[in-house]
Amino acid sequence: MFLDPDLILKSAGALAAVALPLWLGARAFRGGRTGRGAGRRLAVEEVLALDARRRLLLVRCDGREVLLLTGGGQDAVIGWLPERPAP
């Protein structure tokens, strides 16, 4: 079976015309240009399982850290931790 070179070039061009915008859109949606964590204000630093239902979370928000207790009958803020001195 012989394929016409013109048909192969047209097919490759059509595939590129569809795949390139999809790839660029996915990269922009994921924030591929900003790098990981750039501009993030909120992050879960650590999670500790206390039992089958409850978790203790250390959450960083705007450079400060807070302890949260989740999974029980009611979630609770345990408290804000003192700020660490800069190294």
C-alpha positions in Angstrom: 0.0 0.0 0.0 1.5 3.3 -1.1 0.5 6.6 0.5 0.8 9.9 -1.4 3.4 12.2 0.2 1.0 15.1 -0.3 -1.7 13.3 1.8 0.9 12.5 4.5 1.9 16.2 4.7 -1.8 17.3 4.8 -2.5 14.8 7.6 0.5 15.9 9.6 -0.5 19.5 9.3 -4.1 18.8 10.3 -2.9 16.9 13.3 -0.5 19.7 14.3 -3.3 22.3 13.9 -5.4 20.4 16.4 -2.8 19.1 18.8 -0.8 22.4 19.2 -3.7 24.5 20.5 -4.8 21.7 22.9 -1.3 21.4 24.3 -0.8 25.2 24.7 -4.2 25.4 26.3 -3.5 22.6 28.8 -0.1 24.2 29.6 -1.7 27.6 30.2 -4.5 26.1 32.3 -2.0 24.3 34.6 0.0 27.5 35.0 3.1 26.1 33.3 4.7 29.5 32.9 4.5 30.5 36.5 6.4 27.6 38.1 5.3 25.5 41.0 3.9 27.4 44.0 4.5 30.9 42.6 1.9 33.3 43.9 0.3 30.7 46.2 -1.0 32.0 49.5 -2.4 28.8 51.0 -0.7 25.4 51.4 -1.2 22.3 53.6 2.2 21.7 55.1 1.6 18.5 57.1 -1.3 16.2 57.9 -1.4 13.9 61.0 -4.0 11.2 61.3 -5.2 11.0 64.9 -7.6 8.2 64.4 -9.8 6.8 61.6 -11.9 10.0 61.3 -9.9 12.9 62.7 -6.9 14.7 61.2 -4.7 17.5 62.5 -3.5 19.8 59.7 -0.8 22.3 59.7 -1.8 25.0 57.1 0.3 27.9 55.9 -1.5 31.1 55.0 0.3 34.3 54.0 3.4 33.1 55.7 1.7 32.2 59.0 0.8 28.7 60.2 -2.4 27.5 61.8 -3.4 24.1 63.3 -6.8 22.7 62.2 -8.6 19.7 63.6 -11.0 18.1 61.0 -13.1 15.0 60.7 -15.0 15.0 64.0 -18.5 16.2 64.7 -17.2 19.8 64.2 -14.0 21.1 62.6 -12.0 23.4 64.8 -9.2 25.9 64.6 -6.7 24.9 67.3 -4.7 28.1 67.0 -2.2 30.2 65.1 1.4 29.3 65.7 3.9 32.1 66.5 5.8 33.4 63.6 9.3 31.9 63.1 12.2 34.3 63.1 13.8 34.8 59.7 17.0 32.7 59.2 
